[in-house]
C-alpha cells in the first residue's frame, strides 16, 4: 500500500477517526490493526514474516534481560544477531520475493537486541508495545529506523487529541507531497529513460542526469520521510528526522551526518564504533579500515550487486581522503573567504556524491562504467538535449519547485516556518494552503505511487 494512493488515504482517515473516538485504552489496538492491514494489503506473507521476526526479537529481548550467566548471555545475543542477519540476507540476496520493509524493521530489531545486551535499554515486557515499535505502519516501509529509546517510551504514553500537533503533521504531509509529486515524480521518467537507454544518450544528457539524479533521490526519499513524520504527528508520535539539508555539506562525512541520518547513525554506532574499538591498536589504518568495511556494508544494505559495494566503497575512500587533507579545506576557506570557499566545498561535495550515485542507480558495474566513460558536453543534435527529454513546462515547474524548496529549507533551518504560519491570520494561512494544494493538483505527477527506497 503506497502512501500516495486512495487505499492509504482511506485507511489513514478511518484509523485517525477511530483512534481518537474509541478512547485511550484502545488506541494501540487500532494502530496495530491498521498496521496489519497496511502490511497485509500487499501480501499476507509479508505480514506473517514481520510478525514472526518481531515475536522472536521480543522473546530474545526478554531472555537477554533475565539471563544471569555471562557466557549464556553472549551466546544468546550472538545467536539472535546471526539469526536476524541470516534471515535478512536470505530474503535480500537469494532471489526470492523480498518482504517489504524487512531491511528497516530488521535493523530496528538488531539495535533493540544490542541495546538490551549492552544494558542501555530495558527489555520491553508489553508485547503489544513491541509489535507497534516494529510494525507501526507510517514508518514500516522505509523508516525512519527508530531506536528503542526514541519510540518505545512514546508507545507507553496515552495520546490526546492535539490540534496544533495534528495541523503540524498535515503541513509536513503537504510538504512531502510537494517534494514527491512536483519534483521527484517529474524528474523520474526522464532519468529512468536515460538509464534504460544509455547507448543512445548524448554526453550532455549523461552529464545532466549525473547532476540531477541526487535531487530526484533526495526529493523522493525526504518527501517520503516528511509524510511519515507527518502521519506520526497525527497520532501523537515524534518520529526521528532523516534529513538535514544534506546538500549544504562541505564534506562527504558531513553529508552522511545529514543524509538518511537514522541509517548513518545506526551504522556508526553498531558497526563503525565497535570496529574501531577492535582495531584501535592499528591507529589511523584501523580507522580507515573500519570506514571502508562500514561503507562497504552500507552499500550491500542498499542492494544486490557489486555496483552497490563500489558505491559504498567510494564513500569510504573519499572520507578517508578527507581525513588526510583537512589542510586543503582550510586553505580554500582562507584563500577564498568563508562564503565563497564554503560554496566551493559544497559544490565539490555534491559532485563527488553525484558521481558515486552512478553506481547506486546503474543496474550493474558495466553500465556504470559506460556512463562514466561517456560523460561530456557533446550533443547528438542540439543543446536542447540539456533537458534530458523533459518538456519546457516540466523543466520550469520542477525548477521553480526546487528553488522554492531550497529557500524554504534554508529559512526552516533558522526558524520553524511550519509553526510560524500557524500564527498568521486565517486568510493568509488558508491562502497558502489552497495555493500549495492547487499547485500539487495541477503540476504534480500522480503516475508514480511508489518511492525509490521501497526496494531496499
C-alpha positions in Angstrom: 0.0 0.0 0.0 1.6 3.2 -1.2 1.4 6.5 0.7 0.1 8.2 -2.4 -2.9 6.0 -3.1 -6.6 6.0 -2.5 -6.4 2.9 -0.3 -3.9 4.5 2.0 -6.0 7.7 2.2 -9.0 5.7 3.2 -7.0 3.6 5.8 -5.4 6.7 7.3 -8.7 8.6 7.6 -10.6 5.6 9.1 -7.7 4.9 11.5 -7.5 8.6 12.6 -11.2 8.8 13.3 -11.3 5.6 15.3 -8.0 6.4 17.1 -9.5 9.4 18.8 -13.1 8.1 19.0 -12.5 4.8 20.9 -10.7 6.2 23.9 -7.1 5.9 25.0 -7.4 2.3 26.3 -8.0 1.0 22.7 -5.7 3.3 20.7 -2.9 0.8 20.5 -5.2 -1.9 19.2 -6.5 0.5 16.5 -2.9 1.3 15.4 -1.9 -2.4 15.4 -4.9 -3.4 13.3 -4.2 -0.5 10.9 -0.5 -1.7 10.7 -1.6 -5.3 10.0 -3.9 -4.1 7.2 -1.2 -1.8 5.8 1.4 -4.6 5.7 -1.0 -7.4 4.7 -2.6 -5.4 2.0 0.3 -6.3 -0.3 0.9 -9.8 0.9 -0.1 -11.9 3.9 3.3 -13.5 3.6 4.9 -10.1 4.3 2.7 -9.6 7.4 3.4 -13.1 8.7 7.2 -12.6 8.2 7.2 -9.3 10.1 5.1 -10.7 13.0 7.4 -13.8 13.3 10.6 -11.8 13.3 9.1 -9.3 15.8 7.9 -12.1 18.1 11.3 -13.8 18.1 13.1 -10.5 18.8 10.6 -9.8 21.6 11.4 -13.2 23.2 15.1 -12.8 22.7 15.0 -9.4 24.4 13.2 -10.9 27.4 15.8 -13.7 27.6 18.7 -11.3 27.4 17.3 -9.2 30.2 16.9 -12.1 32.6 19.9 -14.3 31.7 22.3 -14.1 34.7 25.3 -16.1 33.2 27.7 -14.1 31.1 28.6 -16.9 28.8 25.0 -17.8 28.1 24.1 -14.1 27.6 26.8 -13.8 25.0 25.8 -16.9 23.2 22.1 -15.9 23.2 22.9 -12.4 21.9 25.2 -13.7 19.1 22.7 -16.3 18.1 20.0 -13.6 17.9 22.1 -11.3 15.8 23.2 -14.2 13.4 19.5 -15.2 13.1 18.3 -11.8 12.2 21.2 -11.1 9.8 20.7 -14.5 8.2 17.0 -14.0 7.6 17.7 -10.6 6.1 20.5 -11.9 3.9 18.4 -14.8 2.6 15.4 -12.5 1.8 17.5 -9.8 0.2 20.0 -11.9 -1.7 18.5 -15.2 -2.5 16.3 -14.1 -5.4 13.0 -14.9 -3.6 10.3 -12.2 -3.0 11.7 -9.6 -0.7 9.2 -8.8 2.1 8.5 -5.1 2.1 10.3 -3.1 4.9 12.4 -6.0 6.0 15.7 -4.0 5.9 14.2 -1.3 8.1 12.5 -3.4 10.8 15.4 -5.9 10.9 17.8 -3.0 11.7 15.4 -1.9 14.4 15.4 -5.4 15.8 19.2 -5.5 15.7 19.5 -2.2 17.5 17.0 -3.3 20.1 18.8 -6.5 21.0 22.1 -4.7 21.0 21.0 -2.0 23.4 19.3 -4.6 25.7 22.5 -6.6 25.6 24.7 -3.6 26.4 22.4 -2.7 29.3 21.4 0.7 27.8 17.8 -0.2 27.5 15.5 -2.4 29.5 13.6 -5.1 27.5 10.1 -4.2 26.7 7.7 -6.5 28.5 4.5 -5.4 26.8 4.1 -7.5 23.6 1.6 -5.0 22.1 4.0 -2.1 22.5 6.8 -4.1 21.0 4.8 -5.1 18.0 3.9 -1.5 17.4 7.6 -0.5 17.7 8.4 -2.9 15.0 5.4 -2.7 12.7 4.0 0.9 13.1 2.6 1.5 9.7 3.7 5.1 9.0 7.4 4.1 9.3 7.2 0.4 8.3 8.2 0.6 4.6 11.2 2.9 4.6 11.8 4.1 8.1 12.9 6.2 9.8 14.9 3.4 11.6 13.8 4.1 15.2 15.9 3.4 18.2 14.1 1.7 21.1 14.8 4.6 23.4 13.2 7.0 20.9 10.0 5.2 20.2 9.1 2.7 22.8 8.6 5.2 25.6 6.2 7.1 23.4 4.2 3.9 22.9 3.7 3.7 26.7 2.0 7.2 26.7 -1.6 7.9 26.2 -2.3 10.2 23.3 -4.8 13.0 23.4 -6.2 15.0 20.5 -3.8 17.9 20.0 -5.0 20.3 17.3 -1.6 22.0 17.0 0.2 18.7 16.6 -2.3 17.4 14.1 -2.2 20.5 11.9 1.6 20.5 12.1 1.5 16.9 10.8 -0.8 17.8 8.0 1.7 20.5 6.9 4.5 18.0 6.9 2.5 15.7 4.7 1.8 18.6 2.3 5.5 19.4 2.2 6.3 15.7 1.5 3.7 15.6 -1.3 5.2 18.7 -3.0 8.7 17.1 -2.9 7.5 13.8 -4.2 4.8 14.8 -6.8 6.2 18.0 -8.2 9.9 17.4 -8.0 10.8 13.7 -7.8 8.0 12.4 -10.0 8.6 15.0 -12.7 12.3 14.1 -12.8 11.9 10.4 -12.6 10.6 9.5 -16.1 13.4 11.4 -17.8 16.1 10.0 -15.6 14.7 6.4 -16.0 14.6 6.9 -19.8 18.3 7.8 -19.9 19.4 4.9 -17.7 17.4 2.4 -19.7 18.8 3.6 -23.0 22.4 4.6 -22.2 23.7 3.7 -25.7 21.6 6.4 -27.4 22.1 9.1 -24.8 24.4 12.0 -25.6 27.3 13.0 -23.4 25.4 16.1 -22.4 22.4 14.1 -21.4 24.5 11.8 -19.3 26.2 14.8 -17.6 22.8 16.4 -16.8 21.5 13.1 -15.5 24.6 12.9 -13.2 23.8 16.3 -11.9 20.0 15.9 -11.5 19.7 12.4 -10.0 20.8 13.4 -6.5 18.0 15.9 -6.5 15.4 13.3 -7.6 16.6 10.9 -4.9 16.6 13.5 -2.2 13.1 14.8 -3.1 11.7 11.3 -3.3 13.2 10.0 0.0 12.9 13.1 2.0 9.3 13.5 0.7 8.5 10.0 2.0 10.1 10.9 5.3 8.1 14.1 5.6 4.9 12.2 5.0 5.9 9.5 7.5 6.7 12.1 10.2 3.5 14.0 9.4 1.4 10.9 9.8 3.2 10.2 13.0 2.2 13.6 14.3 -1.4 12.9 13.5 -1.3 10.1 16.1 0.9 11.9 18.6 4.3 10.4 17.8 7.6 12.2 17.2 9.5 10.2 14.7 13.2 10.8 14.1 14.0 13.2 11.2 16.1 11.6 8.4 17.5 14.6 6.5 19.1 17.9 7.5 19.9 19.9 4.3 22.4 17.4 3.0 23.4 19.5 0.0 24.8 22.2 2.2 27.5 19.7 3.5 31.1 20.7 2.8 32.5 17.2 3.2 31.2 13.7 2.4 31.4 12.8 6.1 29.2 15.8 6.9 26.8 14.8 4.1 26.3 11.4 5.8 25.5 13.2 9.0 22.7 14.9 7.2 21.6 12.2 4.7 19.4 9.2 5.8 20.5 10.1 9.3 18.8 7.2 11.1 20.8 4.7 8.9 24.0 6.7 9.0 23.9 6.9 12.8 22.9 3.2 13.0 26.0 2.0 11.1 28.1 4.5 13.0 27.0 3.2 16.5 26.6 -0.5 15.7 29.3 -1.2 13.1 31.9 1.6 12.8 32.4 2.2 16.6 32.7 -1.5 17.5 35.1 -2.0 14.6 37.3 0.9 15.6 37.4 -0.4 19.1 38.6 -3.8 17.9 41.2 -2.2 15.5 42.3 0.6 17.8 45.8 -0.8 18.1 46.2 -0.1 14.4 45.8 3.6 15.0 44.8 5.5 11.8 45.0 2.5 9.5 42.5 0.8 11.8 40.1 3.8 11.5 40.5 3.8 7.7 39.8 0.0 7.5 36.8 0.4 9.8 35.4 3.1 7.5 35.9 1.0 4.4 34.2 -2.0 5.9 31.4 0.1 7.3 30.6 1.8 4.0 31.0 -1.4 2.0 28.4 -3.0 4.3 26.3 0.2 3.8 26.5 -0.4 0.1 25.5 -4.1 0.5 22.5 -2.9 2.6 21.2 -1.0 -0.4 21.0 -3.9 -2.9 22.4 -6.9 -4.6 25.3 -6.4 -6.9 28.9 -5.3 -6.9 27.8 -1.8 -8.1 26.4 -1.2 -4.6 29.6 -2.3 -3.0 31.5 0.1 -5.2 29.0 2.8 -4.3 29.7 2.3 -0.6 33.5 2.0 -1.1 33.6 5.3 -2.9 32.0 7.0 0.2 34.6 5.4 2.5 37.6 6.2 0.3 36.6 9.8 0.0 36.1 10.2 3.7 39.5 8.6 4.4 41.0 11.0 1.9 39.2 14.0 3.5 40.7 13.0 6.9 44.2 13.2 5.4 43.8 16.6 3.6 41.9 18.8 6.1 44.6 21.4 5.4 43.3 21.8 1.8 39.8 22.7 3.0 41.3 25.2 5.5 43.4 26.6 2.7 40.4 27.0 0.4 38.4 28.8 3.1 41.3 31.1 3.9 42.2 31.7 0.2 38.6 32.5 -1.0 36.9 33.5 2.2 34.4 31.6 4.3 31.4 32.3 1.9 32.9 31.7 -1.5 35.2 28.9 -0.1 32.2 27.3 1.6 30.3 27.3 -1.7 33.3 25.7 -3.5 33.4 22.9 -0.9 29.7 22.4 -1.1 29.9 22.1 -4.9 32.8 19.7 -4.6 30.9 17.5 -2.1 27.8 17.5 -4.3 29.7 16.5 -7.4 31.5 13.7 -5.6 28.2 12.4 -4.2 26.6 12.6 -7.6 29.4 10.7 -9.1 29.1 7.9 -6.6 25.3 7.6 -7.2 26.1 6.4 -10.8 26.9 3.1 -9.2 23.8 3.3 -7.0 21.5 4.0 -9.9 23.0 1.9 -12.7 21.9 -1.7 -13.0 25.5 -3.1 -12.8 29.1 -2.0 -12.9 29.3 -2.4 -16.7 26.5 0.2 -17.2 28.1 2.5 -14.6 31.5 2.4 -16.3 29.9 3.1 -19.6 28.0 6.0 -18.1 31.3 7.5 -16.7 33.2 6.8 -19.9 30.8 8.8 -22.0 30.3 11.9 -19.8 30.9 15.0 -21.8 29.2 18.1 -23.1 28.8 16.7 -26.6 25.3 16.6 -28.1 23.7 14.4 -30.7 21.6 17.1 -32.3 21.2 20.3 -30.2 21.8 21.8 -26.8 18.1 21.2 -26.2 19.2 17.8 -25.0 20.1 19.5 -21.7 16.5 19.0 -20.6 17.1 15.2 -20.8 13.7 14.7 -22.5 11.6 16.8 -20.2 9.2 19.4 -21.8 9.9 23.1 -21.2 6.9 23.3 -19.0 8.1 20.4 -16.8 11.5 22.0 -16.5 10.1 25.3 -15.4 7.7 23.8 -12.9 10.2 21.4 -11.4 13.0 24.0 -11.3 10.7 26.6 -9.6 9.6 24.0 -7.1 13.2 23.0 -6.4 14.2 26.6 -5.9 11.3 27.2 -3.5 12.2 24.0 -1.6 15.8 25.2 -1.1 14.6 28.6 0.0 12.1 27.0 2.4 14.7 24.6 3.9 17.2 27.5 4.4 14.6 29.5 6.2 13.3 26.5 8.1 16.8 25.8 9.4 16.7 29.3 11.1 13.1 29.4 12.1 10.3 26.8 12.1 8.1 28.2 9.2 5.5 25.4 9.6 5.0 26.5 13.2 5.2 30.2 12.3 2.5 30.1 9.7 0.0 28.9 12.4 0.4 32.3 14.0 -0.6 34.2 10.8 -4.2 35.4 10.2 -6.6 32.8 9.0 -6.9 34.3 5.5 -3.1 34.2 5.0 -2.8 30.6 6.3 -5.6 29.2 4.1 -4.5 31.1 1.1 -1.1 29.5 1.3 -2.6 26.0 1.9 -5.0 26.3 -1.0 -2.3 27.6 -3.3 0.0 24.7 -2.4 -2.8 22.1 -2.9 -3.7 23.7 -6.2 0.0 23.5 -7.3 0.1 19.8 -6.4 -3.1 19.0 -8.3 -2.2 21.0 -11.4 1.6 20.3 -11.7 2.2 17.1 -9.8 2.8 13.8 -11.5 0.5 11.2 -9.9 1.5 8.3 -12.2 4.2 7.1 -9.8 2.9 5.9 -6.4 5.9 4.1 -5.0 9.0 5.7 -3.5 12.6 4.7 -4.5 13.6 3.4 -1.1 10.8 0.8 -1.1 13.2 -1.5 -3.0 15.6 -1.5 0.0 
